[in-house]
Amino acid sequence: MEQLPDGSYIRQKRPLKALDVQEHLQELKTISIYQLDEEDKIKWIGFDIDSFGAKHKAETLCEYFKTKAAYKNSYLKEQTGGRGYHVWLFFKPKISAAAAKIISESITKHASVDCEIFPKQTKLSASAPYGSGLRLPLGKHQKYGRKSVLEYPKSLSSIKPAQLPDSVINELERIAQKEHETYIKEKTSKKSSIIRCLAIDELFKGVNEGVRDDAAFTLARFYKELGNNATEVRFILEGWNRNNEVPLQKAQLVKCINSAFRKGAAYSFGCATFKENSNLKSFCARVFDRCGLKHQRYKKKEKEIEAIPEL
């Protein structure tokens, strides 16, 4: 993204080039970079501190890093040229954004520093296909006309990205998944009285290869109707996909979800979703006698009949 004179950003629809970085350092333009790659992994965590006492908070955060063997040589601190500070923490190899979120929240909690954290997302999605960006160091803030100042270290070559053991990353990802499952469960349970479909339960047990696309699209519509965003739906469907005889490729699963969330799409979930699809109708038929929606319709019809006056 390129910063405009008012401080806002406009996305450039092309990959970052070496020339862009050179022009950024020469103050010919100012760029911000996205964080998550196609595998939802990141190289760095960013701490954006713009609130009152920003300098003190940035110093506190850095003092915390100095006490940690894994991080003490892996960060930089810069005065942004705007109203505050950016502190960057680097990793090599890349770590998952889910693990990064747990790490960043733990750091700010133990350092007692309140700030904006990047990454904001743990997965790319239809609603956030690029994630969030942060302005590169050593560039000029276009709104204030001041260049950022590298306060620590004195040279970027002094930075040694943190290398965390696989066992630590795996445990962090397990915690992140557990937290998200709890969040999804709490969120969907609030609306479970609105939609209860036993055919969905059958579908979630897994399907054969020829049904996967229709099933993924239908499940995406269902969970969208429950109020979940695209990222949450993707998390749910990744769990479902593991139940399939042959799991969908990641790109195809995302494509099905994006179709359900496509801008302007008016898809909704209902009984016709199953009955009008030859690949899905059997899932509805096997639970029809126990269908709560069917009984609700019959009760409604009975009340309508009872309300008709005798002739």
VOSE-368500 format. One record per residue (C-alpha): residue number from 1; x, y, z. Coordinates in nm, 3 decimals, padded with zeros to 5 digits. Each point is the difference from the previous one (the first is absolute). Layout:
+------+---------+---------+---------+
: resi :       x :       y :       z :
+------+---------+---------+---------+
:  NUM :       X :       Y :       Z :
...
+------+---------+---------+---------+
//
This chain:
+------+---------+---------+---------+
: resi :       x :       y :       z :
+------+---------+---------+---------+
:    1 :  00.000 :  00.000 :  00.000 :
:    2 :  00.115 :  00.355 : -00.066 :
:    3 : -00.063 :  00.282 :  00.246 :
:    4 : -00.183 :  00.309 : -00.122 :
:    5 :  00.065 :  00.359 :  00.120 :
:    6 : -00.292 : -00.018 :  00.245 :
:    7 :  00.153 : -00.305 :  00.169 :
:    8 : -00.241 : -00.255 : -00.149 :
:    9 :  00.111 : -00.286 : -00.224 :
:   10 : -00.089 : -00.129 : -00.345 :
:   11 :  00.069 : -00.360 : -00.097 :
:   12 :  00.221 : -00.065 : -00.299 :
:   13 : -00.125 : -00.304 : -00.190 :
:   14 :  00.342 : -00.152 : -00.064 :
:   15 :  00.283 : -00.173 :  00.193 :
:   16 :  00.249 :  00.208 :  00.197 :
:   17 :  00.319 :  00.071 : -00.199 :
:   18 :  00.354 :  00.090 :  00.105 :
:   19 : -00.048 :  00.338 : -00.166 :
:   20 : -00.294 :  00.071 :  00.231 :
:   21 :  00.220 : -00.055 :  00.306 :
:   22 :  00.274 :  00.216 : -00.149 :
:   23 : -00.242 :  00.287 : -00.067 :
:   24 : -00.140 : -00.042 :  00.352 :
:   25 :  00.349 :  00.041 :  00.150 :
:   26 :  00.065 :  00.299 : -00.229 :
:   27 : -00.324 :  00.162 :  00.123 :
:   28 : -00.143 :  00.004 : -00.353 :
:   29 : -00.302 : -00.194 :  00.128 :
:   30 : -00.112 : -00.176 :  00.316 :
:   31 : -00.116 : -00.360 : -00.001 :
:   32 : -00.176 : -00.231 :  00.239 :
:   33 :  00.027 : -00.378 : -00.028 :
:   34 : -00.242 : -00.284 :  00.062 :
:   35 :  00.097 : -00.268 :  00.243 :
:   36 : -00.166 : -00.337 : -00.068 :
:   37 :  00.111 : -00.222 : -00.287 :
:   38 : -00.217 : -00.252 : -00.185 :
:   39 :  00.061 : -00.258 :  00.274 :
:   40 : -00.108 :  00.245 :  00.272 :
:   41 :  00.355 :  00.032 :  00.132 :
:   42 :  00.193 :  00.311 :  00.104 :
:   43 :  00.360 :  00.120 :  00.035 :
:   44 : -00.062 :  00.267 :  00.261 :
:   45 : -00.231 :  00.130 :  00.269 :
:   46 : -00.061 :  00.374 :  00.006 :
:   47 : -00.088 :  00.209 :  00.306 :
:   48 : -00.150 :  00.338 : -00.097 :
:   49 :  00.008 :  00.243 :  00.293 :
:   50 : -00.172 :  00.333 : -00.069 :
:   51 : -00.168 :  00.068 :  00.334 :
:   52 :  00.104 :  00.242 :  00.277 :
:   53 :  00.342 : -00.094 :  00.138 :
:   54 :  00.097 : -00.184 : -00.319 :
:   55 :  00.375 :  00.039 :  00.055 :
:   56 : -00.016 : -00.141 :  00.353 :
:   57 : -00.214 : -00.293 : -00.117 :
:   58 :  00.238 : -00.079 : -00.286 :
:   59 :  00.297 :  00.006 :  00.240 :
:   60 : -00.188 : -00.225 :  00.244 :
:   61 : -00.071 : -00.249 : -00.275 :
:   62 :  00.365 : -00.004 : -00.106 :
:   63 :  00.119 : -00.044 :  00.358 :
:   64 : -00.223 : -00.305 :  00.017 :
:   65 :  00.160 : -00.143 : -00.316 :
:   66 :  00.346 :  00.049 :  00.150 :
:   67 : -00.094 : -00.240 :  00.281 :
:   68 : -00.094 : -00.278 : -00.242 :
:   69 :  00.279 : -00.202 : -00.161 :
:   70 : -00.216 : -00.079 : -00.305 :
:   71 : -00.081 :  00.366 : -00.072 :
:   72 :  00.285 :  00.216 :  00.130 :
:   73 :  00.171 :  00.031 : -00.341 :
:   74 : -00.312 : -00.037 : -00.215 :
:   75 : -00.176 :  00.337 :  00.019 :
:   76 :  00.024 :  00.358 : -00.117 :
:   77 : -00.150 :  00.321 :  00.134 :
:   78 : -00.075 :  00.303 : -00.214 :
:   79 : -00.154 :  00.341 :  00.050 :
:   80 : -00.246 : -00.001 : -00.289 :
:   81 :  00.023 :  00.365 : -00.106 :
:   82 : -00.362 :  00.025 :  00.102 :
:   83 : -00.154 : -00.009 :  00.347 :
:   84 :  00.163 : -00.308 :  00.145 :
:   85 :  00.220 : -00.305 : -00.024 :
:   86 :  00.016 : -00.331 : -00.181 :
:   87 :  00.173 : -00.299 :  00.156 :
:   88 :  00.066 : -00.296 : -00.228 :
:   89 :  00.078 : -00.356 :  00.113 :
:   90 :  00.144 : -00.229 : -00.272 :
:   91 : -00.011 : -00.379 : -00.044 :
:   92 :  00.185 : -00.252 : -00.215 :
:   93 : -00.135 : -00.230 : -00.124 :
:   94 : -00.348 :  00.142 : -00.034 :
:   95 : -00.261 : -00.088 :  00.260 :
:   96 : -00.375 : -00.033 : -00.038 :
:   97 : -00.208 :  00.311 :  00.058 :
:   98 : -00.202 : -00.197 :  00.256 :
:   99 :  00.315 : -00.064 :  00.205 :
:  100 :  00.110 :  00.362 : -00.049 :
:  101 : -00.327 :  00.127 :  00.143 :
:  102 :  00.045 : -00.208 :  00.317 :
:  103 :  00.362 :  00.120 :  00.030 :
:  104 : -00.085 :  00.368 : -00.049 :
:  105 : -00.286 : -00.008 :  00.249 :
:  106 :  00.224 : -00.169 :  00.256 :
:  107 :  00.276 :  00.258 : -00.055 :
:  108 : -00.224 :  00.304 :  00.044 :
:  109 : -00.163 : -00.157 :  00.306 :
:  110 :  00.327 : -00.078 :  00.178 :
:  111 :  00.162 :  00.329 : -00.104 :
:  112 : -00.316 :  00.190 :  00.107 :
:  113 : -00.007 :  00.192 : -00.328 :
:  114 : -00.325 :  00.089 : -00.173 :
:  115 :  00.038 :  00.046 : -00.377 :
:  116 : -00.122 : -00.103 : -00.343 :
:  117 :  00.136 : -00.339 : -00.107 :
:  118 :  00.078 : -00.145 : -00.342 :
:  119 : -00.106 : -00.256 : -00.117 :
:  120 : -00.362 :  00.088 :  00.059 :
:  121 : -00.117 : -00.307 : -00.189 :
:  122 :  00.109 : -00.361 :  00.033 :
:  123 : -00.123 : -00.097 : -00.348 :
:  124 : -00.063 :  00.170 : -00.331 :
:  125 : -00.362 : -00.009 : -00.111 :
:  126 : -00.247 :  00.144 : -00.248 :
:  127 : -00.069 :  00.291 :  00.234 :
:  128 :  00.373 :  00.055 :  00.069 :
:  129 :  00.185 : -00.137 : -00.308 :
:  130 :  00.322 :  00.186 :  00.081 :
:  131 : -00.008 :  00.048 :  00.375 :
:  132 :  00.123 :  00.323 :  00.157 :
:  133 :  00.306 :  00.204 : -00.091 :
:  134 :  00.267 :  00.185 :  00.194 :
:  135 :  00.227 :  00.275 : -00.132 :
:  136 :  00.358 : -00.108 : -00.068 :
:  137 :  00.274 :  00.149 :  00.221 :
:  138 :  00.228 :  00.285 : -00.114 :
:  139 : -00.262 :  00.167 : -00.217 :
:  140 : -00.158 :  00.344 :  00.011 :
:  141 : -00.342 :  00.048 :  00.155 :
:  142 : -00.187 :  00.173 : -00.281 :
:  143 : -00.247 :  00.178 :  00.227 :
:  144 :  00.256 :  00.147 :  00.241 :
:  145 :  00.292 :  00.028 : -00.242 :
:  146 :  00.246 : -00.163 :  00.240 :
:  147 :  00.216 : -00.307 : -00.056 :
:  148 : -00.007 : -00.287 :  00.246 :
:  149 :  00.303 : -00.032 :  00.227 :
:  150 :  00.154 : -00.336 :  00.082 :
:  151 :  00.073 :  00.011 :  00.375 :
:  152 :  00.099 : -00.365 :  00.048 :
:  153 :  00.211 : -00.164 : -00.125 :
:  154 :  00.227 :  00.244 : -00.178 :
:  155 :  00.020 : -00.227 : -00.304 :
:  156 : -00.260 : -00.238 : -00.147 :
:  157 :  00.278 : -00.253 : -00.060 :
:  158 :  00.025 : -00.045 :  00.378 :
:  159 : -00.343 : -00.163 :  00.016 :
:  160 : -00.007 : -00.377 :  00.042 :
:  161 : -00.354 : -00.135 : -00.049 :
:  162 : -00.132 : -00.218 :  00.280 :
:  163 :  00.001 : -00.376 : -00.059 :
:  164 : -00.267 : -00.174 :  00.204 :
:  165 : -00.002 : -00.381 :  00.039 :
:  166 : -00.264 : -00.189 : -00.199 :
:  167 : -00.135 : -00.141 :  00.326 :
:  168 : -00.074 :  00.353 :  00.124 :
:  169 : -00.168 :  00.103 : -00.326 :
:  170 : -00.211 : -00.319 : -00.003 :
:  171 : -00.116 :  00.063 :  00.355 :
:  172 : -00.088 :  00.362 : -00.078 :
:  173 : -00.200 : -00.109 : -00.304 :
:  174 : -00.183 : -00.258 :  00.212 :
:  175 : -00.092 :  00.271 :  00.253 :
:  176 : -00.112 :  00.235 : -00.278 :
:  177 : -00.218 : -00.269 : -00.156 :
:  178 : -00.156 : -00.087 :  00.336 :
:  179 : -00.076 :  00.365 :  00.072 :
:  180 : -00.156 :  00.047 : -00.341 :
:  181 : -00.210 : -00.315 :  00.030 :
:  182 : -00.133 :  00.129 :  00.332 :
:  183 : -00.076 :  00.337 : -00.157 :
:  184 : -00.183 : -00.160 : -00.294 :
:  185 : -00.196 : -00.228 :  00.231 :
:  186 : -00.112 :  00.291 :  00.218 :
:  187 : -00.089 :  00.211 : -00.300 :
:  188 : -00.198 : -00.265 : -00.184 :
:  189 : -00.177 : -00.123 :  00.313 :
:  190 : -00.156 :  00.345 :  00.043 :
:  191 : -00.177 : -00.043 : -00.332 :
:  192 : -00.063 : -00.373 :  00.012 :
:  193 : -00.367 :  00.063 :  00.071 :
:  194 : -00.029 :  00.188 : -00.330 :
:  195 :  00.122 : -00.284 : -00.219 :
:  196 :  00.018 : -00.366 :  00.096 :
:  197 :  00.055 : -00.238 : -00.290 :
:  198 :  00.081 : -00.368 :  00.056 :
:  199 :  00.099 : -00.032 : -00.366 :
:  200 :  00.288 :  00.238 :  00.070 :
:  201 :  00.113 : -00.231 :  00.282 :
:  202 :  00.001 : -00.290 : -00.248 :
:  203 :  00.188 :  00.206 : -00.255 :
:  204 :  00.262 :  00.099 :  00.254 :
:  205 :  00.091 : -00.365 :  00.057 :
:  206 :  00.174 :  00.009 : -00.338 :
:  207 : -00.091 : -00.069 : -00.362 :
:  208 :  00.141 : -00.186 : -00.299 :
:  209 :  00.202 :  00.163 : -00.273 :
:  210 : -00.287 :  00.084 : -00.235 :
:  211 : -00.196 :  00.193 :  00.262 :
:  212 :  00.275 :  00.213 :  00.155 :
:  213 : -00.052 :  00.326 : -00.193 :
:  214 : -00.376 :  00.007 :  00.053 :
:  215 :  00.045 : -00.092 :  00.365 :
:  216 :  00.265 :  00.268 :  00.060 :
:  217 : -00.214 :  00.268 : -00.163 :
:  218 : -00.310 : -00.107 :  00.197 :
:  219 :  00.186 : -00.010 :  00.332 :
:  220 :  00.148 :  00.344 : -00.072 :
:  221 : -00.349 :  00.139 : -00.061 :
:  222 : -00.129 : -00.164 :  00.317 :
:  223 :  00.271 :  00.134 :  00.229 :
:  224 : -00.016 :  00.339 : -00.171 :
:  225 : -00.370 :  00.009 :  00.086 :
:  226 :  00.090 : -00.063 :  00.363 :
:  227 :  00.193 :  00.328 : -00.004 :
:  228 :  00.357 : -00.124 : -00.048 :
:  229 :  00.240 :  00.196 : -00.218 :
:  230 :  00.203 : -00.157 : -00.281 :
:  231 :  00.305 : -00.065 :  00.220 :
:  232 : -00.210 : -00.181 :  00.260 :
:  233 : -00.177 : -00.204 : -00.267 :
:  234 :  00.334 : -00.101 : -00.149 :
:  235 :  00.120 : -00.119 :  00.339 :
:  236 : -00.315 : -00.212 :  00.045 :
:  237 :  00.018 : -00.146 : -00.349 :
:  238 :  00.366 : -00.092 :  00.036 :
:  239 : -00.113 : -00.227 :  00.284 :
:  240 : -00.280 : -00.144 : -00.216 :
:  241 :  00.240 : -00.054 : -00.291 :
:  242 :  00.210 : -00.235 :  00.210 :
:  243 : -00.307 : -00.225 :  00.037 :
:  244 : -00.033 : -00.051 : -00.377 :
:  245 :  00.115 : -00.318 : -00.171 :
:  246 :  00.224 :  00.213 : -00.220 :
:  247 :  00.043 :  00.357 :  00.137 :
:  248 : -00.043 :  00.294 : -00.234 :
:  249 :  00.311 :  00.189 : -00.100 :
:  250 :  00.040 :  00.317 :  00.207 :
:  251 : -00.046 :  00.228 : -00.302 :
:  252 : -00.324 : -00.173 : -00.100 :
:  253 : -00.137 :  00.016 :  00.354 :
:  254 :  00.073 :  00.375 :  00.014 :
:  255 : -00.165 :  00.041 : -00.341 :
:  256 : -00.323 : -00.161 :  00.126 :
:  257 : -00.002 :  00.225 :  00.306 :
:  258 :  00.070 :  00.311 : -00.207 :
:  259 : -00.294 : -00.088 : -00.224 :
:  260 : -00.233 : -00.004 :  00.301 :
:  261 :  00.135 :  00.337 :  00.115 :
:  262 :  00.026 :  00.158 : -00.343 :
:  263 : -00.098 :  00.367 :  00.003 :
:  264 : -00.356 :  00.042 : -00.114 :
:  265 : -00.083 : -00.370 :  00.041 :
:  266 : -00.344 : -00.057 :  00.146 :
:  267 :  00.043 : -00.365 :  00.100 :
:  268 : -00.198 : -00.119 :  00.300 :
:  269 : -00.033 : -00.335 :  00.169 :
:  270 : -00.321 : -00.203 :  00.018 :
:  271 : -00.157 : -00.339 : -00.068 :
:  272 :  00.008 :  00.064 : -00.374 :
:  273 :  00.379 :  00.011 :  00.026 :
:  274 : -00.007 : -00.380 :  00.037 :
:  275 : -00.314 : -00.095 : -00.187 :
:  276 :  00.100 :  00.177 : -00.320 :
:  277 :  00.351 : -00.148 : -00.012 :
:  278 :  00.031 : -00.363 : -00.113 :
:  279 :  00.333 : -00.034 :  00.182 :
:  280 : -00.143 :  00.115 :  00.333 :
:  281 : -00.363 : -00.114 :  00.016 :
:  282 :  00.092 : -00.341 :  00.148 :
:  283 :  00.148 :  00.175 :  00.306 :
:  284 : -00.338 :  00.162 :  00.063 :
:  285 : -00.200 : -00.316 : -00.073 :
:  286 :  00.185 : -00.209 :  00.259 :
:  287 : -00.102 :  00.234 :  00.286 :
:  288 : -00.337 :  00.118 : -00.132 :
:  289 : -00.208 : -00.182 :  00.264 :
:  290 :  00.197 :  00.174 :  00.275 :
:  291 :  00.013 :  00.342 : -00.169 :
:  292 : -00.080 :  00.281 :  00.242 :
:  293 : -00.065 :  00.242 : -00.284 :
:  294 : -00.256 : -00.237 : -00.149 :
:  295 : -00.185 : -00.029 :  00.332 :
:  296 :  00.003 :  00.379 :  00.038 :
:  297 : -00.165 :  00.035 : -00.340 :
:  298 : -00.263 : -00.261 :  00.084 :
:  299 : -00.082 :  00.174 :  00.329 :
:  300 : -00.031 :  00.332 : -00.180 :
:  301 : -00.230 : -00.159 : -00.257 :
:  302 : -00.213 : -00.158 :  00.274 :
:  303 : -00.045 :  00.339 :  00.168 :
:  304 : -00.101 :  00.155 : -00.332 :
:  305 : -00.262 : -00.273 : -00.049 :
:  306 : -00.132 :  00.038 :  00.356 :
:  307 : -00.038 :  00.372 : -00.058 :
:  308 : -00.241 : -00.056 : -00.291 :
:  309 : -00.358 :  00.052 :  00.131 :
:  310 : -00.252 : -00.282 : -00.044 :
:  311 : -00.252 :  00.053 : -00.275 :
+------+---------+---------+---------+
//
